[in-house]
């Protein structure tokens, strides 16, 4: 809990002080040190400030400042002790029970135990390896894609190291902390509002100058931070020279070489974090550490001495003076005119106390000079906000006059000048042993070639679907045979009645109709995983930019659209990587037209039933192609008539090609497989039972199966809506399938499995190559379903109503139900029109 939560007369023990370095330093100097007992003495008449007693002194703090101090109260400590009692032996339990009421010593022990939880934020550029560290340390199975924007939300995981619990938060990749894109604002809010105990700034060692720009902004924020120079093996392979200690001293931050792919350097990274977390807030102006804090660190350090070199530079564990520590908070020098402007703004900002607990005033001053919209809005709420902005405007005008450039550009240039100078002073030289980009340049010569690029892309997509069909057919047939055998066995051993019918015709037929497509789903995701991890996806966006621009959207829109082939929900979330709100919104609106993997079971079921094997891949390709064409057409319409606004330039990183590891691809594919199986045991199972029940009741034994279905509840629903789909040639069973698919597209396949469940077999059917599809073909043909109707049904499934999860994602990302409901209406209308036109034209042509 926070100190501000304690009531008058209550006491607690300080766990940690949150906020930026300057604020923490001031609070610690007032006596609010970890492990110290603090008591609430009284509240002011207006409840703010509050007087506290700590270390024998009486100190007053405002409520907002007390909220930044984490404590453990007596009640919390007793609860922890109770949990220990439940787990302890009888002897220990009796000893603990005797030690009530809780002593200050016990309170401190509980606080120190809680302090050993360190909240860590992972911050860095796209493709720098943050998610690789997250996965390696926590064991979480998050996506690691080799293109911008894989991590589109904060992922949380836990790692345990040397007696401490690290709560890791993997933040989206961002190039800066400006208010330019949603990702940048998201990272900024997470750092400021969630106030992590520590920040790991992950840096791509092969591109130091660009990556260190974000580091300069984090330094401005005065955060507890360590830099992980990832992919350091590539830097060494190239023969680069770099003095890490000098670079660390110049930035005031430890620079740790790491290779997250293998885990090299992770132990040292975490060891240094613990050192800094426990020691760096307790240094006096001469650099000496608090003796009590030093003693605690030394006791901890003895347990792990020698595991990390023993005498590395960041230790706070050797005596009362830190051992050659490189950490120190520095002010990056931006030059005379900018520094003068920062000083004037800093002085004005200091007059307002309401921000100092969360913001470094220097950081805020720099953001104001960068004309940051969020900083301006924040300052506008202050009592002296107008005066602050007036000072900023005068300072910006002076910078323009003296440096002949606007203040935002001047700040950016000053930071890059500092980075360039720091790298020079650290002796940075690029080596010539190996060109780590040589393979990338060779591959790009063909992959992004103006003649070869597009054919190669379409060949890769065709191969993806061809392998999905041909290779996936074998395990699919095995699963199909197993499902059929299970249904036969259950039908024999269970007595006749509604329960048997529900299990055989509802659960097994419904879930079985969908689960057989698991192999194709896994193969499709394996292909997508390879394209993402290798870096090809970024090239696909590059070669498609011109087409995307003609569609009225951004080149980066191509990545979410390709991701939509896997699942529309993460694809909608991935639109955050698009800086232009206009392009982002248009991309969201057309994403449901991309054939997600949930539609794949329906495609395979219908194409396998009505079309010969040699035509199936082409039918599938045509569906995906039609979806893309419709997306192009609708995006043109939306960009011209519906969504207004200016676009932004196409700027996108093309990372080097990296061959994906088998482990990463297997993990990604397996995770998707697990999600698919969870659906089988959840929504698909429930939907199958509901569809079966609607088709079973009211039950009449004397009726034939066909008559029973038509007179059941589901038959009545289907007959009611049947006139709305006459133009497409659909019968009531197809209509019911479409209606069921509103929740999740897989339910269409399970519904068809339930509606057409039965024991009939055929011996000779040239149109289908398995007994199952021969049976399905016979039943559907008897209902008047032709290949033309089947294809129109597939078109409707392709284009209509996105699943509920996609609608919710569009609402969340667009910030309005208006666009989510618009998507529902226009996609369903488009599906109706396209399928009706194709059916009517096909009939006229004699199909």
N, C-alpha and C positions, 0 to 999 in steps of 0.2 A: 504494500500500500504506500501511498504518498504521505509525507509529513503533514500536508494540508488536511488529510482525512482524520488526523487525531483530534479528539475533543479535549476541552479544558480539563486538566488534571491527569490525563492519560500520558503514558510514556512509551517510548519505543527506542530501538537501536538503529543507528544510521547504517544502511547497506551501501548506498552509492549516491553520488550527485550526478545528475544528468545535465544535458545542455552543452553548449560550446565551451572551449577551453578557458576563455577569459571569465565567463560566468562561474564555471566550476572552481577556478583558482580563487576567486574572491570569496565564494561561499566556504571553501575549505579553510581559508585563512581566518574566517570568522569562528572557526572551531567545529564546524560540521564535518568531522572526520569519521571515516568508516569505523564501525565498532563502538562509537561513543553513544552513551545514553542521552536522549533528549526528552525533555518533559514540556508539555504545554502548560504555561502559567496562566495566561488570560488573553482574552480577545479584546480588541479595541471596541468602543461603543458601536462602531459601524462594521464590526467583524473583520476589519482589515486596517492595519497589520495585526500580527499575533506575536505575543511575547513567549519566548522559549528559554529554557534553561539547559545549557550544554557546557560541560567541562567547568562547572562552577560559575559560569557567566550567564547573565541574562541578556538575550539578544532578540531583537524584533525583526521579523521578515514579513513581507507582503505575501498574500495568499498565492499569487502566481509564482513567486519564487519558491515557496514551501512545496508547491506542487512538483517542482523539479528535483526534490530530494526523496529518494526511496528509503523507507524504513520498514522495520518489522515490529509490529505491535505485540503486546503481551498475549492478546488473544490468538494472533497468528502463530506465535512461538509455542503456545500451549497446544494448538492444533497439530503443529509439526511433531511436538513431543508425544501427543496421543498416537500419531501414526507410527512413531518409533516404538511405542509401548506395544502396539499390535503385532509388530514384527520381531520384537526382542524375546530373549529367553526368559524363563521365570525369574532367575536370579537378577538379571539386568532390569526386568520389569519392576521388581520390588524395589530396587535401588532408585530407579527413576521416579517411582511413585512417592518415595520418601522425600524427594527434593522439591516439594511443593510448599508454599507458593514459589513461583519461578523467580530465581535470583537474577541479578544483573549479569553475572557470569554466564548463566544459561542463555540469557537473552542475547548476549554478545556472540556466543557460540552459534546460535540459530541464525543471527545476522550474517556471520562470516560464511555459514553454509549457503545461505541464499545468495551472497555476493559471488559465489563461485559459478554463477550463471552469467555468461557474457553474451550480450546481444550484438551481433556482428552483421553489418551491411556490406554486401559485395557490390562494388561500383566500378564501372569501366566502360570502355568503348565496345561497340558490337564486335564480335569475333575475337575477343581478347582471351577468352577461356574462363569467364566467371562461372558459367554453368558447369564446366568440367570440374572446377574446384568444388563447387557445391555438391556434385554427384560423388566425387571421390571422397570428400570428407564426411558427408552425411549418409551416403548410400542411397540417396533418393534417385528415382528414375525419371529425371527431367530430360527434356529434349536438348540436344547439343547440335545445332544446325550451323553450317558454315555460310551464313548470310545474315544480313542485318535484321533484327527484330524477332529472333526465335523466342526470347524471354519477353513476353508481352505483359506480364504481370509479376508481382512479387511472389516468389516461391519460398517456402519456409522449410527448414530441415534442422536436424540436431546432430552434433558431433561431440564426442567425449575425448578429452585429452588431458593427461597429467592432473587429474583430480578436478577438472573444470568442465562445465557443460557449455558448449558453444551453440547458441541459437542463431543459425545462419539465415539471412534473407537475401535471396538472389534477385537483385533489381534489374530492370530492363537496361540493355546496352544503350549508352548515350555518349555523344561526342562532347557535350558541354552541359552546363547547368543553366542555360538560358531559357527563356520562355518561348522557344521557337517551335518545339513539337510537344505533343502530349506526353511522350516518354520523358523528355527533359523535365517537364513540370512534375510528372509523377515521382521521379527520383528525388527532385528537390523537396517535394512535400514529405516524402518518406523520411528523408534525413532530418528535416526541420521538425516535423510533427511527432515522429516516432522516436527521435533522439537516440540513435543506437549508441551503445557503449564504445564501439569501435568500428572503423571503416577499413576494409581491405580494398585498396585501389589496385585492381588488376590491370596490368600494362602488357601490351604486346611488345616483347623485346625487339622484334624485327622492325618495328615502326615507332621508335621512341619519341621523336620530335612531335608527331601528331598526338600520340597518346598522353604525353605529359601536359598538354593544354588543359585537359580535365583535372589533372593533378594540381595545377596552379589554382584553379577555382576551389578545389577542396581545401587547399592550404589557406586560402582567404577565409574559409568558413571556420577556421581554428578548431578542427576536429582531431580527436585521437585517431591516428591513422598509420598504416604501414603499407608500403607499395610492394606488390608481388610482381616481379619482372618475369612474366610467364613466357613459355616457349624459349627459354634461355639457351636450350640446346641448339636452336637454329642460329642464334647470335654467335655461339661458340663455333658451330660448324662453318660459319662464314668467315671466322677469324677476326671478328670485331674486337676492338680494344675499348675497355670502359672501366674506370675506377669507381666501383659502386659506393665505397665509403665517402669519397669526395662528393659524388652526386647526392648522396643522402644528406650530407652536411649542408649542401647548398639549398636543398629543399626543406631541410629540417625534418626529414622523414626517413626511416630505415628503408633501404632498397634490398629486397631479398630475392635472389635468383630461384626460380621455380620451373618445374615442368609438370603441369597438372595431369598430363596424359599418363605419366608414370607415377606421379605422387612425389617426385623429387622436390625437396625443400618445404613440403607442407608441415612436417613436424617442427622444423626450425621456425617457420612462419607463426605457428600457433604458440610456440614457446616464447617468442619475442612479444607477441600480443599480451600474454599473461604478465610478463615482466612490466610492460608499459602500462597496462591496465591497473596493476596494483601499485606502481611506483610513481608515475609521472606527475600525478596531481599533488605530490607531497615534497616537491623540491623548493628550497628557498631561493632567494635572489642570487646566492653564491653557488647554486647547483648542488647543495647538500640535501640528502634525503632525510625525512623524519626518522629518528633512530628506531622508534617502535615499528614503523612500517618496514624499515630495512631488516629488522629482526625477523618479522613474519616472512618476508621474502626469502631470507637466507634459509630458514627452516624448510620452506617449500622447495627451494632450489637444491638442497642437499639430496633430496630423494631422486633427483633427475640429473645430478652432476655427471658430466662426461658424455651424455647422450647427444648433445648438440655442439660439441666442441668445447664446452665448459667455460670458455673465456671469450665468447663472441661479444661484439661491440655494443649490443643494446642492453646488456644486463644491468639491472638495478640491484643486483644481489651481492655485490662485493663491497662490503663496508658501508659507511655512511655517505660516501660520494659515488655516484654512478660511474660505472667502469667505461670511460670513453664513449658515453652515450652520444649518438648522432642526433637524437631527437631534441629539437628546440623549436618553439613557435617563431616563425620568421614572417616579416612583411616583405613580400616580393616587391622589388623596386620597379615602379612603372615610369620612372623619369620625373623630372622636376615639375612640369606643368600638371601632370596627372596626379602626382603625389600631393601637390598643393591643393588641388581640387578635392582629393580624398580627405585631407586634413580638415578643410572647411566644412565639408558635409558631415564628417565624423563628429566635429564639435557641435554641430546643430542637432544631430541625431542623439547625442548624449543627453540633451535636455529632456528627452522623453524616456522615462524609465520602463515603460510597458513592454518594450521589445528585447531588453538586454538579456533576459533569461533564455531566449531561444535563438537570437540572432547575434552574430558578430557584427558590431557596428561598422567595422571596416569593410566587411563583405557586402553589407547593405549599401554602403556609400559607393562601392565599385559597381554594384548592380544598377544603381541610379544613374551613374555615368554611362552605363551601357544602354540606357533608355529602356530598361526592363519593365514591361507592362505590369507584371505581378508586384514588383517592388514599388512602383508608382502607386498602384492601388492600395498597397499596405500602408505606405506613408500617408496617403490621402486620408486615412482614418485617424491620424494623430492630431492632437490639438494644434501643433505647430507645423502641420503637413504642408500648408501653402508656402510657408517660409522656407522649409527644406527644399521644396521643388524650385522655388525662386533662386536659392543658392546654387542648386544643381544647374539650372538653366544658364546662370551667369558663368559658372565654371565651364560648362560645355562650350559656351560662346568664346571664352578665352582660349580653350584648347583648339577650337576651330581656327581662331585667329593666329595662334602661335605655331601650331603644327600643320595647318592647312589640311586637316581632315577632321571628320566628326569624332566626337568623344568615344563612341562605340568602337569604331575602327582603331582609334588610337590605343584604347585599352587592349584590344586583341593583338595589335602589333607589338605593344610593350611586353605582353606575356610571351609571345613567340621569340622576341628578342632576348628575354631572360632565359628561356629554354635553350636557345641556341648558344648563349654565352655559358650557361651551366654545363652543357654537354662538351663544349670546348675545354672548359676548365677541368672537367672530369676526364679529359684525354680521350674522348670518344672518336674512334676512327673505324670506318667500315672496312672490313677485311675483303680479301679477294680469293680466299681458299675455295669457296663454293658459292655459286649463284643460286640461292635458295628459291629464286623465282624463275629459274631457267625452264623447268618443266612447265610452269604456269604459262610462260610466254609462248612456248612451243604449242601447247594445247590450245591456248587462246587464238593462235594464228588460224586454226581450223574451226574451232567451236564458234568463234564470233565472226567468221569470214562472211562477207556479204553474199557469197554464192552458196557456200557449204553450210552456213549456220542454220538456216531454216530447214533445209532437208534433213540435216542431222537431228534437229529437234523433233521433227515429225516422225522420223524413223525410230527414235528412242521411245516416243509415246506409243507408236504402233507395237514395238517390241514388248512394251510393258503390258499391253492388253493381250497380245498374242500369247506370251508366257503365262499370264494370269489364267487364260482359258485352257491352254493345252496342258501345261504342267499341273495346274490346279485341278484338272478334271479327274486325275487318278485318286488323290486322297479324298476328293469330293465323293466319288463313287463308293469308296470304302466306308465313309461316314454314312452315306445314304443307305448302303446295305445294312450297316449296323443299326440305324434308326428303324428300318423296316423290320429287321429281325426282332428288335426290342418290342415294337408294336405288336407283332405276331405273337410273341411269347406272353406279353401282358394280356393280350386278348384271349389266350388259351387258359391262363391260370386264374384270371379273375372271373367271378360269376357275372352273368348277364345283369345289366341294370344301368342306371344313370351314371354311377361312379365309374364303371368300366368304360362306358362311352366317353366320359369326360377325360379320363386318363389317356385312352387310345386315340380318340378322334379330336380331342381338344388339346391336351398338353403335348403328347408325343407328336401328333401330326402338325400342330402349330409351331412348336419350338423346333421340331426336327426339320420343318420346311425352311428354316432360317439358318440353323446351326451347320447345315451341310455346306454352306458357302464360306465357312471359316478359312479354309485353305486359300481361296481367291483373295479374301480380305488381307490375309497375312502377306501374300505375294505382292499385292498392290502397295501395301505400306512399306515393304522392304525396298521396292523401287523408289518410292518417294523419299524414304530415309536416305538412300544412297545419293540421290540428287541433292538433297539438303546438305548432308554432311560433307560431300565432296567439294562443294562450292559451285556446282553447275547451276543451281537455282538462281544465283545472282547473275550468271551469264544469260540465262533465259530471260530475265528481266531486262538485261542490257539490250539483247537483240530484238526484244519485243517493244522497246520503248516507243519507237516511231508509230507502230500500230496502236499502242495504248494512247498515244497523244492524239491520234486521229479519232479514237473513241471518245476523246474528251476527258481522259483521266491521266494519271501520272504513270511513269514507267514502273514505279515501285508497286503499282496496283497489281502487276502480273504475279507477284509472289503470293499474296493472299488468294488470288484466283486459282493458281496452281494448287495451293494448300487446300482449296475447296474441294478438289478431287478426293481428298482424304476425309475431311469433315468440315462442314460449313462453320461450326461454332468457333474453333480456334482460328479459322481463316478470318472470320469477322473481327476477332480480337487482334489479329495481326495487322489490321488496317491502321492501327496506332502508329505504325512506322511511316505512314504517309503524312508529310507535314501539312499539305493543303487540305483544309476541312472539306472543300468542295470535292476533290478527288476521293477523299476518304469516304464521304457519304455516298457518292455514286458507286464506288466499289462495293460498299455494303449492300446497296440496293440490288446489284446484279449478281452478287455472290451466290444466292440460292439457285441460279440457273446453271451453276457448275455441278456436275453429277458427283455427289458425295458417295462414299463407300456404302452408306446405308441403302442407296438405291441399287447397288450392285446385285444383291440377291434377287431382286425383282427382275432386273435385266436378264440375269442368267436363267432364271426359271422360265420366263416367257420365250426368250430366244431359243433355249434348249428344247422347248416344247413345239414351237412352230417353224423353226428354221433349221436347215441342214447344217452340219458341223462346219463345212467350208465357208458358209456365209455368216457365221455367228460373230467372228471378229469384226467383219465389216459392218454388221448391224450395230455392234457396240460402238465402233468408231464413229458411225453416223450419229448416234445419240449424243456422244460427247461433242462432236463437231457442231451439231445443231444447237446444243446448249451454249457453245462458245459464240456462234453466230448470233443467237438471240441476245447474249450478253453484250456483244458489240453493238447491235442495233439499239437495244434499250439504253445503253450508256450514252450513245449519240443523242438519243431523244432527251434523256435526263439532263445531259450537259447543256443542251440548247434551250430547253423549255422549262425544266423543273428546278434544277439546282443551280443557283447563280453564285458568282464569286470569282475571284482571281486564282489562278494556279500558281505554283511555285516552281523554280527551276529543278530539273532532274539531276540530283547529286546522290550518287550511291557508291559505296565501297565495293570493289571487286577483290575479294580476299584471294590469297593463293590457294591453289588446289591442294587438298589434303585427302589422301585415300582413307576412307572411313574404316575404323576398326571393326572387326567382326563382332566384337563384344557390344559395341555401341549400337550397331544395326540390329543385332539379335534382341537387345534390351528394348529398343524402340518398338520393334515389330511385336515382341512379346507383350509389351504394355498395351498396345492396341488390341491384341488378341484377348487379353484379360478384360479390357473394357467391353469388347464384343460379347464375351461369355457372360459378363455381369448383366448385360442387357437381356441375354437369354433367360437368366434366372430372375429377372425383375420385370421390366415393362412388357417384354414379349410374352412371358409366361402368363402374366395377368391378362393381357389383351387376348391371348389365345383362349383362355378359359371364358372370358366375357363373350367373345365371338361364338364359341361353342354353345354357351348357355342361351344366347339369343337365337341360335339356330335350332336348339333342342326343345325349347319351350315356346308355347304350350305343346306338349308331346302327345301324339296320337299313334298308337301302335298299328292301327289298321291302315294307315296311309303308307304309300311308297316313299322312299327316301326323297325323291324329287318333290312330291306333294308336301311332305313334312317340312322341307326347307322353305318352300314358297309360302306356307301358312304360318311359319314361325315368326317370332318378333323381327328377326333379322330380314326375313323375306318381306315382311310388311314395310320395313324401313326402306329396303332396296326398291320395292315396287313404287313407293311414294316418290322417291327421287329419280326413278328411271326416266321419266319424260325429259328431265333437264339434260340428259346425255344421249338422247336419240340421235342428235346430229353427228355423234361420234360412233354410233353403232354399238355402244356398250349395253350389256344386259345388266340386270339388277345385282348380280354377284360382283361384277367388276366395279359397279358403283359403290357397293358396300366396302370393297377393298380400298378404294380411294378415300372413302370417308374415314376408315380406320387408320389410314396412313398419316392423318393429321398429327397424331401424337408422335410417331416415329416411323420413318419410311419402311423399316424392316417389318412392321406390323402388316403391311400390304401382303408380303410374301407369306407370313404366318396365317393371315386371314384366308388367302387362297388355299393354303394347305388344309385348313379346317373345312372350308366350304366344299372342297373337292376330295375330301378324305373318303376312302372306301377300299374294298378288297378286289375290285374287278381287275383283271389282267387281259392283255391281248398278246397274241403270238406273232402277228405279222403287221408291223406298222413301219413303213419306210420313212415317215416324217420324223420319227424320234428314235434315238439310239439306246434307250434304256427302258426297262419295264415301267419305271416310275413316270417318265415323261410320255411314254406311250399311253399310259392310263390317263394322265392329265390331258393329253392331246385329244383322246377319245371323248372325254367328258366335256371339255370346253368346246370342241367342235359340235357336239350334240346340242350345245346351247347356242349355236350359231356364230361362234367366234371364229373368224377367219384370220389368216396371217395379216391382212390389212388392218383389221380391228385390233389385233394384238399389237401391231406396231404403233397405232394411234394411242393405245393404252399406255405403251411405254413413253410416248411423247408427253402424255398428260402427267405421268409420274415424274418425268424429267423436269417439267416446268412449273408444276402447281405448288401451292401452299408449302413453305418451308416447315420443318419440324418445330415444335414448341420451343426447344432449346435454342434454335437459331433465331427465332423471333425475339426471345428474351435477350439474346446477345446483341441483336441490332438495337433493341431499346436501350440497353445499357451503354453501348458505344456511341450511339447517336444522341443520347440524353433525352429522348422523346418517344412516347408511344406513337406519335403521329407517323413517323417513318416506318416503325414496325408494322402498324396496321396498313399503311400504304403498300408495303411489300406483300402482305397477305393478299390484298385485293388485286394488285396488278399482276402478280404471278399466276393466280388462279384464273383471272380473266384471259391472260395470255395463253395459258394451257388449254383453255376451252376453245379459243379461236383457232390456234394452230392445229390441234388435233381434229377439230371439225373440218377445217379446210382440207387437210391431208386426206381425211376419210372420204369427203365428198368428191374431191378431185380423183382419188384412187378408184372410186366406184365408176365415175364417168369414163375412166381409162380402162375399165374392165378387170381390175385387180380383185 
